Amino acid sequence: MSDAPSDDTATEDEPAPPEPEVLHGVPVGWSLGQQELFVPRDELIRVVKALHEDGYLMCVDLCAVDYLTYGVLRLTLRAEGYDWRFVPVAGSTYSDSGSSPCR
């Protein structure tokens, strides 16, 4: 028999990991001082409405992220929705685009 503590007693003294931060039922992270919510697509409208009710004035939907490319977001508004396209600065190759209906 050994005098060394068993694995069971070693884990009893360890503090439990902190609960993840959650807002409106979705996980929250922080990057460069910005709050990031990891919202599943089927929950997006519900969470954006809840954030609006909380007083948030801006909400950005990031489906793809490239923190190293600068550019502009080009929006084309239509009666039934909008198209968007990320246009990178000259010499950059990253791009992304999509469209969505208006609600």
C-alpha angles and dihedrals in degrees: 000000000000129000090215114110115256121244089254095063093043092059094046091066095048115096117244115255113262118266111257116255111257131187121187090348098305131102118263128211134176128227127173090343092307123120113233123198118199099215123178112232093247090057098044099098093046093050094045090052090049091049090050090052088051089057101258109154099192134036123178122198111216114191094158127024131203110166093183101060123079122203145115135276112237114206125194111193121208130178091253099037145315141271123216134192131181108225111198125213116267112290096025122110104195113110139160136179144174147148138232138188120249117245 
